[in-house]
Amino acid sequence: MIAGLVQILLFQGIGEIVAKFFLPLIPGPVVGLVLLLAWLLLRGAVPESVDLVAGAFSQHLGLLFVPAAVGVVMFWPNIKSHAVAVVAALVVSVVATMAVTALVLRLLARDRQEAQE
């Protein structure tokens, strides 16, 4: 389990360095996840140690929402005063996410259908 955690944290660290010097608009953890994904794709399999750590993280994913909930409570007066903007941003982002998901699904279904023919 330690080896898997070290690998994940190594990719996060590399992502932070890349984001700091080359991609300042993209968060380091996102760059690290993309690099980890590329490494796993090149490798062709997920190491058991990384799979074990990822499984443990996903079982306790709900804990990651605690800081966000505390932030909402702490900044409730600001959120309440900008409620229209917050609701508009949420609605637009949900609609955009659903539209992009539908388009990607349509493209993947078309590619799969063409591969079957």
N, C-alpha and C positions, 0 to 999 in steps of 0.2 A: 504494500500500500504506500509506503514511503517513496518508493521509486516512481510510482505513478504520480504522486503529488509533486515530486521534484520535477518531473517532465512537464506537467501542466504549468507549474510556476515558472519554469525555465522559458516556456513559450510566452507566458505573460510578460516576463522580463524583457525578452527579445522584442516583443510587440511594443512595450513602453519605449525602448531605445529607438526602434524604427519610427514610431510616431513622433518622438521628440525631435529627431533630426531630419526625417524625410517626409512624414505625413502629419503635419501638426493639426489638421482638421479632423483626423480620425482618432478616436480614443485608443490608447495602447492595448487595453484588454481585447478590443475588437480585432486589432491587427494580430495580436497573439493568437486569438481563436482561428483566424483565417490561416495563419502559418501552421498552427496545429492541424487543422483540417487538411492542408496541402501535404504535410508530412505523413499524416495517416493515409491519404490517398496514394502517395508515392510508395509507402510501405506495403499497402494492400491489405492491411489488417490492423485491428486495434489491439495493442498489447494488453495482456490480462491485468497488469497493474494499473494502467490508465482506465480500463473498463471498471475496475473495482472502485477507484476513486470517483469516477463519473457517476457510478451507481449510488455511491454514498451521498454525493452532492445532490443528485436529483431526488433522493428520498427526503432530504431536508431543505428543499427549495423554498418552502414556505417561510423559513426564517429570514430569507433575503427581503421579504416584504415588510418586515418590522421597521427598518429605518425609514422606508418610504411612508409608512403609516404615521410614524412619529413626526416626520416632516410635514405631512398634511395637517396634523393636529397643531403643530407649532406655528405654521403659517396660515392657519385658517382665516384670520381677518383679511390677509392679503388675497387669498383665494376667493373669499366671499365678495370682496370689493371688485374683483375682476372676473366674476362668475360667467358673464356672457362670453368673454374671450376664451376662458378655459373650456367651456362647453363647446364652443365653435371649433377650437383646436382638437378636442377629443372626437367630435363628430367627423370632421374632415379627415383626421388620421385614420379612423376606423373605416370610413368609406374608401379611402385610398388603399388601405391594406387589403380590404376585401376585393377591390378591383384588380390590384396587382396579383393577388393570389389566384383569382379567376383566370386572368390572362396567362399566367404561368401554367396553371392546370390545363388550360385549353392547348397551349403549345406542347406540353408534354403528352397530352392525349393524342394530338395530331402526329407527333413523332412516333409514338408507340403504334398507332394505327398504320402509318407508313412502313414501319419496320415489320409488321405482321403481314403486309401485302406482298 
